[in-house]
Amino acid sequence: MSREIAAEPLTPEAFAPFGDVIEARGAPSFRINGGMCDRHHDLARLDFTGPGNPRANISIGFGRPYALPLRLTLVERHPLGSQAFVPMTEDPFLVIVAPDENGVPGRPRAFLTAPGQGVNYLRNTWHGVLTPLGRASNFLIVDRVGGGNNLEEFSYAEPWIVNAV
Amino acid sequence: MSREIAAEPLTPEAFAPFGDVIEARGAPSFRINGGMCDRHHDLARLDFTGPGNPRANISIGFGRPYALPLRLTLVERHPLGSQAFVPMTEDPFLVIVAPDENGVPGRPRAFLTAPGQGVNYLRNTWHGVLTPLGRASNFLIVDRVGGGNNLEEFSYAEPWIVNAV
């Protein structure tokens, strides 16, 4: 089986098994501020569980860029909480996920975002690290703070090669 | 008393009585992803209370722009939850807040953001509506979903005029 993976455009349909696309797509949920603001409401399945008074927090990740083709060996998942990444720029970034196959990640999939798109990984979903392209940039992160072990890492025996769309 | 208000640069110190500046300022809280990402951790005092199973949600507000000088009459507050606005672009925006004086808002203050800055209004803090400048743009919103009445509005009898820095 080829170890080459072609990045796909990020769409809510393709990404649904792994999480939510956070974007202002389609008609707004409602309009506020006398029509000056369209609100696209409640776009991510936030899910925080486990010990130690779990709660949401807002952080910023300043991510340094990666080049394509990307050599991928490491993925991770968070058994106790969802994790959202939303760019604070209009730059695209790479989103890598993998299905779970009996406790280990299967063949990865890679998605390239369009400007205005972020993602929310569902709790316990295998994913790659934050992967900006082109330049270093800030991402808003909404994930879990609490007790317990919320990180599981996995290294593939052989690397996958992720190519541009 | 003059009804003219000069917008100030947004700093954590000046904004502290009203909320948090969400930005990647100073040394990161920790480094992740083999040094490729600086995490600035837990930057906002999220605070969701009241009836109806209150919880955090992630929404997007697509805000149409305002021009300066701005004629301000309306402010609002949310007695049951904090509310964060973080731009998904590098455009500056205007942040208007007001101290509470025996249940009504006092003289407003206006802050102009720098690229990479968002804000989190503390629960029950008087603030203006989402105020992009220059062009329409997307803002990530993290605020409360739940039951109860979470909106209080106030209209000043005379307008305030907000000017550029």
Boltz contact constraints between the chains, C-beta under 6 A:
constraints:
  - contact:
      token1: [A, 24]
      token2: [B, 60]
      max_distance: 6.0
  - contact:
      token1: [A, 24]
      token2: [B, 62]
      max_distance: 6.0
  - contact:
      token1: [A, 24]
      token2: [B, 138]
      max_distance: 6.0
  - contact:
      token1: [A, 33]
      token2: [B, 129]
      max_distance: 6.0
  - contact:
      token1: [A, 36]
      token2: [B, 64]
      max_distance: 6.0
  - contact:
      token1: [A, 37]
      token2: [B, 61]
      max_distance: 6.0
  - contact:
      token1: [A, 37]
      token2: [B, 63]
      max_distance: 6.0
  - contact:
      token1: [A, 37]
      token2: [B, 130]
      max_distance: 6.0
  - contact:
      token1: [A, 38]
      token2: [B, 62]
      max_distance: 6.0
  - contact:
      token1: [A, 39]
      token2: [B, 59]
      max_distance: 6.0
  - contact:
      token1: [A, 39]
      token2: [B, 61]
      max_distance: 6.0
  - contact:
      token1: [A, 40]
      token2: [B, 59]
      max_distance: 6.0
  - contact:
      token1: [A, 40]
      token2: [B, 60]
      max_distance: 6.0
  - contact:
      token1: [A, 41]
      token2: [B, 59]
      max_distance: 6.0
  - contact:
      token1: [A, 42]
      token2: [B, 57]
      max_distance: 6.0
  - contact:
      token1: [A, 43]
      token2: [B, 58]
      max_distance: 6.0
  - contact:
      token1: [A, 44]
      token2: [B, 58]
      max_distance: 6.0
  - contact:
      token1: [A, 46]
      token2: [B, 56]
      max_distance: 6.0
  - contact:
      token1: [A, 56]
      token2: [B, 46]
      max_distance: 6.0
  - contact:
      token1: [A, 56]
      token2: [B, 56]
      max_distance: 6.0
  - contact:
      token1: [A, 57]
      token2: [B, 42]
      max_distance: 6.0
  - contact:
      token1: [A, 58]
      token2: [B, 43]
      max_distance: 6.0
  - contact:
      token1: [A, 58]
      token2: [B, 44]
      max_distance: 6.0
  - contact:
      token1: [A, 58]
      token2: [B, 142]
      max_distance: 6.0
  - contact:
      token1: [A, 59]
      token2: [B, 39]
      max_distance: 6.0
  - contact:
      token1: [A, 59]
      token2: [B, 40]
      max_distance: 6.0
  - contact:
      token1: [A, 59]
      token2: [B, 41]
      max_distance: 6.0
  - contact:
      token1: [A, 60]
      token2: [B, 24]
      max_distance: 6.0
  - contact:
      token1: [A, 60]
      token2: [B, 40]
      max_distance: 6.0
  - contact:
      token1: [A, 61]
      token2: [B, 37]
      max_distance: 6.0
  - contact:
      token1: [A, 61]
      token2: [B, 39]
      max_distance: 6.0
  - contact:
      token1: [A, 62]
      token2: [B, 24]
      max_distance: 6.0
  - contact:
      token1: [A, 62]
      token2: [B, 38]
      max_distance: 6.0
  - contact:
      token1: [A, 63]
      token2: [B, 37]
      max_distance: 6.0
  - contact:
      token1: [A, 64]
      token2: [B, 36]
      max_distance: 6.0
  - contact:
      token1: [A, 86]
      token2: [B, 140]
      max_distance: 6.0
  - contact:
      token1: [A, 89]
      token2: [B, 90]
      max_distance: 6.0
  - contact:
      token1: [A, 90]
      token2: [B, 89]
      max_distance: 6.0
  - contact:
      token1: [A, 116]
      token2: [B, 138]
      max_distance: 6.0
  - contact:
      token1: [A, 129]
      token2: [B, 33]
      max_distance: 6.0
  - contact:
      token1: [A, 130]
      token2: [B, 37]
      max_distance: 6.0
  - contact:
      token1: [A, 138]
      token2: [B, 24]
      max_distance: 6.0
  - contact:
      token1: [A, 138]
      token2: [B, 116]
      max_distance: 6.0
  - contact:
      token1: [A, 140]
      token2: [B, 86]
      max_distance: 6.0
  - contact:
      token1: [A, 140]
      token2: [B, 140]
      max_distance: 6.0
  - contact:
      token1: [A, 142]
      token2: [B, 58]
      max_distance: 6.0
